[in-house]
Amino acid sequence: MGLLAPVERKSGWQLAEAAGDATPVRVQHFLSRAVWSADSVRDALRAYVAVNLAGPTGALVVDELDFAKRGPASVGVHRQYSRAAGRVENCQVGVFLAYVGGHGGVLIDRELYLPASWTDDPERCAAAGVPAERVAAGALSKPRLAEAMIARAVAAGVEAGWVAADATYGHDSDFRAFLSARRLPYVVEVPLTEAVSELEEDGRVDALVERAPASAWHRLAAGACAQGRHEYDWAWATLPGSCGLPAGFVRTLLARRSVERPAEVVYYLCFHSDAVAREEIVRTADARWAIESCFRAAKADCGLDHYQVRRWEGWYRHVTLAMLAHAFLVVTASTGAGAEAVRGGAPAGSRALSWR
């Protein structure tokens, strides 16, 4: 109730006041010492979303969010790049998994990133309550944390047709291999220097897209980004070679070019059924931006970043409850109109790019 209350900050004192308590003692006890499992709540949240929002055209979207922290005691804090600040800052970084579908987007899983400065210091980890098994696992990269969350969602039966992620994850070939091995279709952003190894010619994605004919570009609208609905030019090509791919699957290259600033191009590598239409690929690429809306809403409405806890358990408890509060709002506001599936498409080519 406190996380959904109209208070300025969802800190311990203000949550206590919203609950009618004179002091934050009970709130602090609930987040730190009371016996309950944040992972069990996470599982219940995921099941709630699976029943109320999930469908075959939905996407599992991975992204990260940083939380500015000044002192060195908050678990996972490290001087690292902060997207929010646009520079290196003292901050924590959480890796999140969202479900994005026709009814909206919600956060369904979370992992706190622990840099080597923490995992190499067992005493520091013990003081912050980091479980011994997590310390023993070492400084897991963000793509590895994303894989664990996706695996949990799949094992729990969350219905989704796609996985989407930005270049932090798309650039990681092991992350792409993880998805394709499980036949999880994906649309992941990659840097312009990403190389397509199957091509004998210069296989960098920027070079490939630069050689695309004018007829390859198609103007389509995209509307999930923070700036609102915009039109972009999109080009889509089948990548050669099917060795090692599951039957009926192909890899494709997708590019999005700004209409107003044609030099601004975003590149994606994709893996999917060979019967998928261009519009569905574009819709999935656009869905990646919906997680930004999840972050903004969960912070503004549910206090996702308002916590004052420092220890491992407290971080997971506060963040999970804020995610649950946001999911409640999204499900409550849902109209019940599902996303419409798009079918069709062309088969893969052989050795050359087949622009469509």
Order of alpha helices (4+ residues) and beta strands (2+ residues): alpha-alpha-alpha-beta-beta-beta-beta-alpha-alpha-alpha-alpha-beta-alpha-alpha-beta-alpha-beta-beta-beta-beta-alpha-alpha-alpha-beta
